[in-house]
Amino acid sequence: MSRRVVARAYGGPEVLAVVDAEAVNPAPGEVVIEVRAIGVNPIDYKLYSGACGADPDVLPMGLGSEAAGIVGEVGDSAAGPVGPISVGDEVIVYPVSESYADRLVVSGDSVIPKPASLPWNEAAGLLAVGATAVDTLDTANVGTGDLLLVHGASGGVGSFVVQLGRARGATIIGTARPEHHDYVRSLGATPVSYGAGLDDRVRVLAPDGVDAVIDTAGSDEAIDVSVDLVRDRSRLVTTVPGPRPAEAGFRIVGALGPEGMEPRKRARVFLVDLAGNGDVRVRVARTYALTEAARAHADLRKPHAAGKFILLP
Ligand SMILES: NC(=O)c1ccc[n+]([C@@H]2O[C@H](COP(=O)([O-])OP(=O)(O)OC[C@H]3O[C@@H](n4cnc5c(N)ncnc54)[C@H](OP(=O)(O)O)[C@@H]3O)[C@@H](O)[C@H]2O)c1
């Protein structure tokens, strides 16, 4: 048997339950993962909140898109994107479905070797935010000499946009709560507080506006300020879908984009190498037992310490 977390209904964190599931053998091309750590992301609760639509046919709904663990079994002809997979390998799996579990059966295509230098918790929280950040930077065409505004620079995605954007040679202004300014500065951006007067505070640092904007906040304020400050509206990018950013001309990255998950899959090995070498940092804010997933989601929906939330089976 294995244990997994499911949403039994649409609603708040109270609809989550830990259930037992029959252990399934891997089919050809599949791999069994004994899970050590699971990354928590806002989409995990958005999907059962009803914010993305509600389809009773998908209940009970498994949650989660990333994890790290040890290969327990290898199905016939299963191979990873970077080579063979063996029992006992330490790996990261992304993108996968229903990763809130202590045992997963995943496609070999989602299995990336974990560097020994990368702790389990950081490995589990790396790829969903890191690959999204690469997608946003590519979509905004960020490179040397750009002045980039990042909304939500202390967040999971934003912290990677800052680190990777700096490595591309961009200068970055990042919005965050005052408590997170030192963290944003340590990542390589100049912090500014969001809230009333944001436009003026950014103007002090960017009198001629900015070259590009990456928004991970999705607030009306972030949209309005971005439209006002950017010199070329084709370089407005957001991770938060909605009618307002679409009307304002933002490009929205996501699985429903023209290339689907392919840009993110392509970014995985690069990101794992960077993290293994210590060239990017995954900050872990809190860990929870798998059985505490509901509490983790309740906390993630409130203002919280900067960094990833991780579930431990
Ligand atoms: N489209 C996609 O494929 C995709 C992929 C990944 C994520 N996302 C979405 O992107 C968003 C960010 O994800 P995440 O994992 O980075 O979340 P996160 O780690 O919770 O970070 C959220 C950030 O938003 C900031 N924030 C909160 N209220 C704000 C406001 N009013 N104005 C400006 N910033 C504000 C927070 O800053 P402080 O903590 O400093 O207050 C925090 O840094 C979520 O909506 C998520 O669903 C989309």
The ligand as an SDF file (V2000), in Angstrom:
LIG
                    3D

 48 52  0  0  0  0  0  0  0  0999 V2000
    1.5450   29.9320  -15.2860 N   0  0  0  0  0  0  0  0  0  0  0  0
    2.2830   28.9760  -14.7380 C   0  0  0  0  0  0  0  0  0  0  0  0
    2.6720   27.9890  -15.3880 O   0  0  0  0  0  0  0  0  0  0  0  0
    2.6960   29.1080  -13.3000 C   0  0  0  0  0  0  0  0  0  0  0  0
    3.7630   28.3390  -12.7740 C   0  0  0  0  0  0  0  0  0  0  0  0
    4.1490   28.5570  -11.4520 C   0  0  0  0  0  0  0  0  0  0  0  0
    3.4500   29.4910  -10.6790 C   0  0  0  0  0  0  0  0  0  0  0  0
    2.3990   30.1550  -11.2140 N   0  0  0  0  0  0  0  0  0  0  0  0
    1.6610   31.1720  -10.4090 C   0  0  0  0  0  0  0  0  0  0  0  0
    2.5600   32.2270  -10.1130 O   0  0  0  0  0  0  0  0  0  0  0  0
    2.2220   32.7980   -8.8540 C   0  0  0  0  0  0  0  0  0  0  0  0
    3.4690   32.8220   -7.9590 C   0  0  0  0  0  0  0  0  0  0  0  0
    3.8440   31.4850   -7.6490 O   0  0  0  0  0  0  0  0  0  0  0  0
    4.9740   31.2250   -6.5570 P   0  0  0  0  0  0  0  0  0  0  0  0
    5.1920   29.7740   -6.4890 O   0  0  0  0  0  0  0  0  0  0  0  0
    6.1270   32.1230   -6.8110 O   0  0  0  0  0  0  0  0  0  0  0  0
    4.2030   31.7240   -5.2150 O   0  0  0  0  0  0  0  0  0  0  0  0
    4.8150   32.2120   -3.8180 P   0  0  0  0  0  0  0  0  0  0  0  0
    6.1050   31.5190   -3.5610 O   0  0  0  0  0  0  0  0  0  0  0  0
    3.7110   32.0800   -2.8260 O   0  0  0  0  0  0  0  0  0  0  0  0
    5.1600   33.7480   -4.0380 O   0  0  0  0  0  0  0  0  0  0  0  0
    4.1660   34.7250   -4.1740 C   0  0  0  0  0  0  0  0  0  0  0  0
    4.8510   36.0940   -4.1490 C   0  0  0  0  0  0  0  0  0  0  0  0
    3.8630   37.1070   -4.3800 O   0  0  0  0  0  0  0  0  0  0  0  0
    4.2160   38.2180   -3.5690 C   0  0  0  0  0  0  0  0  0  0  0  0
    3.0230   39.0110   -3.3550 N   0  0  0  0  0  0  0  0  0  0  0  0
    1.9600   38.7340   -2.5590 C   0  0  0  0  0  0  0  0  0  0  0  0
    1.0540   39.7240   -2.6640 N   0  0  0  0  0  0  0  0  0  0  0  0
    1.5670   40.6240   -3.5370 C   0  0  0  0  0  0  0  0  0  0  0  0
    1.1090   41.8570   -4.0560 C   0  0  0  0  0  0  0  0  0  0  0  0
   -0.0780   42.3750   -3.7140 N   0  0  0  0  0  0  0  0  0  0  0  0
    1.9060   42.5230   -4.9400 N   0  0  0  0  0  0  0  0  0  0  0  0
    3.1090   42.0210   -5.3030 C   0  0  0  0  0  0  0  0  0  0  0  0
    3.5960   40.8500   -4.8480 N   0  0  0  0  0  0  0  0  0  0  0  0
    2.8160   40.1760   -3.9770 C   0  0  0  0  0  0  0  0  0  0  0  0
    4.7850   37.6430   -2.3040 C   0  0  0  0  0  0  0  0  0  0  0  0
    5.7000   38.5900   -1.7570 O   0  0  0  0  0  0  0  0  0  0  0  0
    5.9280   38.7770   -0.1730 P   0  0  0  0  0  0  0  0  0  0  0  0
    5.9770   37.3820    0.4290 O   0  0  0  0  0  0  0  0  0  0  0  0
    7.2480   39.4960   -0.0820 O   0  0  0  0  0  0  0  0  0  0  0  0
    4.7530   39.5600    0.3240 O   0  0  0  0  0  0  0  0  0  0  0  0
    5.5170   36.4080   -2.8240 C   0  0  0  0  0  0  0  0  0  0  0  0
    6.8450   36.7290   -3.1120 O   0  0  0  0  0  0  0  0  0  0  0  0
    1.0680   31.9410   -8.3010 C   0  0  0  0  0  0  0  0  0  0  0  0
   -0.1650   32.5900   -8.6090 O   0  0  0  0  0  0  0  0  0  0  0  0
    1.1840   30.6500   -9.0700 C   0  0  0  0  0  0  0  0  0  0  0  0
   -0.0230   29.9320   -9.1570 O   0  0  0  0  0  0  0  0  0  0  0  0
    2.0090   29.9810  -12.4970 C   0  0  0  0  0  0  0  0  0  0  0  0
  1  2  1  0
  2  3  2  0
  2  4  1  0
  4  5  1  0
  4 48  2  0
  5  6  2  0
  6  7  1  0
  7  8  2  0
  8  9  1  0
  8 48  1  0
  9 10  1  0
  9 46  1  0
 10 11  1  0
 11 12  1  0
 11 44  1  0
 12 13  1  0
 13 14  1  0
 14 15  2  0
 14 16  1  0
 14 17  1  0
 17 18  1  0
 18 19  2  0
 18 20  1  0
 18 21  1  0
 21 22  1  0
 22 23  1  0
 23 24  1  0
 23 42  1  0
 24 25  1  0
 25 26  1  0
 25 36  1  0
 26 27  1  0
 26 35  1  0
 27 28  2  0
 28 29  1  0
 29 30  1  0
 29 35  2  0
 30 31  1  0
 30 32  2  0
 32 33  1  0
 33 34  2  0
 34 35  1  0
 36 37  1  0
 36 42  1  0
 37 38  1  0
 38 39  2  0
 38 40  1  0
 38 41  1  0
 42 43  1  0
 44 45  1  0
 44 46  1  0
 46 47  1  0
M  CHG  2   8   1  16  -1
M  END
$$$$
